[in-house]
Amino acid sequence: MIGLGIDDTYAIERMRTLVLHPEYEGEAYEWWLCESKEQGAKSQDEILFSTERNLIFCPKDTGTYFFRLNIIDQQNPVTHQFKVVVWEEQLAYSPYISRVLEYNPAPGQFVNTMPQYEEGDTYATMLQKVEESIAGTNRTLISLGAWGGYVTFAFDHSVVNSPKQADFLIEGNSFYASATSKGGSSEPGIVMVSIDINQNGLPDDPFYQLAGSEYSNPNTLHHYSLTYRRTPADHMPQPDKQNSLTDTTYIRWTDNQNQAGYLHKNTFHTQEYFPQWLADSALTFVGSRLPDNAYDPNGKGAYWIQQPLEYGYADCHPNDSIARCSFDIDWAVTDDGKPIYLPCADFVRVYTGVFQQCGWTGEISTEISHARDLNIEE
């Protein structure tokens, strides 16, 4: 005998993810949200909540919720009714970042300084420094380095996908050049979300990209992969003729488009750009590469303008542009670009989305300083 694996009663705090997996395999699945526990024919008081095998339930409000599971199968149909009691949390939730679970920056001019690397630091100590920088009400910038570098964080609850509204915001250090021009400093970071399906508290379940304005741009490269290689100890720097770059052959990179080149080192940042707490000789990142957004208006390399993208990217607009710094979980898409409904997000990941170098100003690198769940008042 194999049990269904679904109990009769569950009790959870609100804004917590409940994942139920029936052990019986059927041809199709129906999870009905009912007005009461009375079992009977379908009526206008019942809502078809999901047709997936797993039920993912993340209620925003307290109360008792009644469900009926129908496993549709010609040989062994199953109907099971259960309830979920949702309590108020015992300790009020914070709207801010609670934990930083991953920090894997790509090489960059602010890496090893934002936050500051000190000799002897390990991955764990750097992770702690990042958490101290951006968790809670702290607003100290951290750098994700060049394309692909990322950070993953979580709140002390699940971020509920609220209908027809933004769910969370992320702050960076973007700014407009003037009141009449939105061009200025914009270093777009792609945002991804994940649900803790296996309920282990770790970001090891599938992540889904939030499709911003450039997701369907024909110049956006999906399934892009790039590898950075640590500079050899006997490397001889090759400065440029203008003396703005101290090494034009600093960090070698190759990608899956049969392209190769170097990440430059400039005169303003003399520390090592490769993460010094790592022993790896190479770092590989995979994701979507957005089109270049920076240009040199006079062609002399003296002044670079980074154009902000319309919506859906971190560190792309000034922090006071709250709507443009906010994100909707409904933007989530699968790896092949199909929309997917996610009732909540347990983990948020941000990675640098543009791979471009802007002369003496260095590479485009996403910086973030803060995040907030918009479902909870400050």
N, C-alpha and C positions, 0 to 999 in steps of 0.2 A: 504494500500500500504506500502510495506517495501522497503526502499532504499537499493541499493547494498552496500553502505558504502565506495565506492571507488571514490575519486574525479577525475577530469580530469587532474589536475596539482598539483604537489608537488614541494616544494623548500626546500632543506636542505644543510647544509654544508657537505663537504666531511668528511669521517671517522665518520659519525654519523649514527646510526641505524634507519632505517625506517621500521616499521612493519605495514603491511596492512592486514586486516581481512575482507573478503567478508561476508556480512550478508546472502547471498543466500547459501543454502546448496545443493550441487550436488553430483553426483556419483564419479566425479573425477575433478581435477583442473590442468590447464596448464597456466603457466606464461611465455610468450614469450618475449624475449628481441629482439627488432626489430632495423633495421638500420635506419628507418625513421618512420614517423607517418602514412604513407600510409597503409591502411588496405587492405588485400587481401590474396591470397593463400600463403601457407608456401613456403619459398624459402631458398636458402643457406645463405641469409643475416639475417636469424632469428635463434636465439638460444633458445632452451627450457631451461629456467632459473631454474624453480622449478615445482614440481608436488605436493607440499604440499598445504594445504588450506591457510595458512598464507604465505605472501611474506615477507621475511626478506632481506632487501637490504642495503648494507653498502659499498658504492663506495669509492675507494681510490683516484680516479682522478675526476677532475671537468669535466663538460660538460652537455649535455642534453641527457637523456636516455628515449627511447620510449618502452613502454610495451603494450602487449595485454593479457588480461585475458580471458581464455576460461573456463567457468564452464560447464562441460559435464554432461548432464542430459537428459534422454529420454523425460521427460515431459516439462521441462523448461530450455532449454539450454540458456546460456548467453555469450555474447562477449562484452568486454569493453576495450577500448583503453585509455591510459593515458600517461603522461610524468612526469619525475622527473628531475628537474633542480638542478644541484649540483654546489654549490659555493665554492670558496676558503674561508677558515676560516678567520674571521676578526682579530682574535688574534692567533698568531702562536701557534700550539700545543706544549706541552712539551712531550718529550719521557719518562718522569719519572712518578712515582706514584703521583697522585693528591689527592686522598682521601683514608682514611682507614675507612671501614664501619663496620667491625666486628673484635673483638679481644677476643677470647674465648680459652685461653690456658688450657691445662690439668695441673694437679699438676706436679711440677718439681723443680729441684735444682736451676734453674735460674729464676723461676717465682717469682714475687714480687721484683726482682732486675733488670730485663731487659725487660721493663723499671722499674725504681724504684717506688715501691708503698710507699706512704706516708699516714699517718693516716688521714682519712677523704676523701681520693680519692674515686670517684665513677666510675661506668663503663664508663661514659662520659669522665671523666678526664683521665682515663687510655687509652681510645681510642685516645684522643688528644695527649697523650705522645707517643703512638705508631706511630701516623701520623707524629709527629715532628721528630721521629727517622728515618723513612724510606722514607718519601715523598721527592720529588724533588731530589736534589743532595746529600741529607743526606745519610750517610752510618753507622748508629748506630745499632748494632745488637739488635734484639728482640727475645725472646725465646717463642716457642710454647708449651713447656712442654713435657710431655710424650705422648704416642700414642693418637692420636685423636685431640689434641689441634690445633686450627687453627686461621688464620687471613685472612680477605677478603679485597681486595683493588681494586681501579679503577684508570684509567687514566682520563685525561680531554677530552677524545675522545674514540671512539670504536677502539679496536685493530683489524685491518683488517686481515683476513686469506689470506695471500699472497701465491700464488701457488708454491708448491715445494720448500719452504724455511721456516726456523724458523721465528716465529712471535714476540716472546719476550723472555727476559732472566731474571733470578732471581739469585741474589748473596747471599751467606751465609758465613760460616767460615770454610769450609772443607779444608783439606790439605792432601798431600801425605807424607808418612813417609820419603821417600827419592826419589832421581831422578830415581832410578831403581825399586822402589816398589810403587804401587798405594795404597796399604794399609796404613791406618793412621787414620784420623778422617773423618768419613763420616756418616751423620745422615739424611738419606733420607726423604724428604718431598713430599707427593703426591700432585699433582697440579690438580685443577679443574677450569673450566671456565663456564660462564653463559652469556646468552643474555638477555637484559632488555626487554622481550617480552611485558610486561604490561606498559612499558615506565613510570614507577614511580620513577626511580632513585635508587631503593632499590634492594638488592640482594635476592629477594624473588621468583625468577623464577627457574626452574630446573637447577641444576649444572651437568656438565658432566666431568667425570674423563679423563685426558689425559693418555692414556695407555702407560706406560713406559715399560722397558725391562722385568720387573717381573710380568706384569699384568696376563700373562697366565701361570706363574710358578705354578705347582700343589700345592706348599706349601704356596702360597698367599691365604689368607682367605678373600673372598668378603662378604659383608653384615655382617661384624663383628661388634659387639657391646660390649662396655666395660663401666663399671660404677666405678667411684672413690668416696669414702666416706670420708667426713671430719673427722679428728682425734678428738675423744672426749676430752673434757677439762680435764678429770681425767685420761687420758691415761698415763701409765707408760712405758717409753722408754725401749727397749730391745736391748742393744748394742751387736755387734758381738765379738768374742774372740780376733780378731786381732786389735780391737779398731779403725778400719777404718770406720765402720758404727755406728753412734750413736743410731740408732733405726732401727731394722730389721722388726718391725711390725708397721710402721709409718702410712701409708695411705692404707686402705683396698680397694681392687679392686675385682670385679667379672665380668665375661663375659658371652656371650651367648653360649660358648662352655663347660659350666659346670666347668669352671676353676676359681680359686680364689687365692689370695695371697696378698702381701703387696708391696707398693712402699717404698723403703728404704730411710733413711736420712743419709747423710755422714758427715764427720767431717769438710769438706771444706765450707759447706753452712748451716748456722745455722738458717736462717730465716724460716718462715712458707713456705711450698711448695704449699699449697692450695691457689688459688687466694683470697686475703684478701678483695678485694672490692666487693665480692659476698657474699650474705647471704645464698646461697644454702647449704644444708647439703650433697648433692651428685651431681656429674656431670656425664652425660652420653654422649658418643660419638659413632657415627656410621660411618663406612666406610670400606676401605680395609686395611688389615694388611699384610705388606710385611714380607717375611722370615727374621729371625735374620741375621744380617750381621757382627756381632762382634764375635771375638773368643780370647781365652786366649792361646797363643802359648806354654807356658811352664807349664800350668796347675796349677800355683801357685797364680794366681790372681794379680800378680805384674804389668803386662803389657797387655793391651788389644789393639787389632787391629780391626778397622772397615773397612771392604772392601767396596769400592764404587760399586754401581750398574751401569750397562752399560750406560743407558741413561734414561731420562724422569723424573728425580727427583731433587728437590731443595736441596741445601746444601749437595750435594753428591760428587761434584768434585770442585777443586780450581777455584776461580773466573777467573783466566787467561785461563782456559779451556773453552773458550766462547761457542764452539759448544756443549759441554757436559752440560753447564748451560743454554742452550736455549731450547725453547719449541715450538712445532708446533700444532696449533689448529686442524690440520687434524688428530691428534692422539685421538681426542675425541671419547668416546664410551658411549652408553646408560647404564642404570642401569643393564641390562642383558648382557652387553659386546658386543653389536652390534655397528659397526662403524656408526657414524652420521656426516653428513656434517654441519658445522657451518660456516657461512660467516664471522663471527667476534666474538669478546668477549668483553662484557661490564664490567664483573667482573672476578677477578682471586682470587681463594682461595687456600691456602697452608695448609696442616696439617701433623703432624708428622706421618710417615707411618710405623715405626718399633716399636714394643713393647718389649724392651729388657733392662735388667739392667746389667751393666758391673762392678760389684764389687765396689771398692772404687772410680771409676771414675763416678759412677752414671748412671742414665738412659739415653738412647738415646733420644735426644730432638732436633728437627729441629730448627735452628736459621736462620733468613734471615735478610738482611740489605739493600736491594736495588732491584729495578726492572726497566726494560727499554723496551719500544716498539721498536723493531728492524726495523719497517717501517719508523721511523723518525730519521734523523741524530741527533747526540748529538750536 
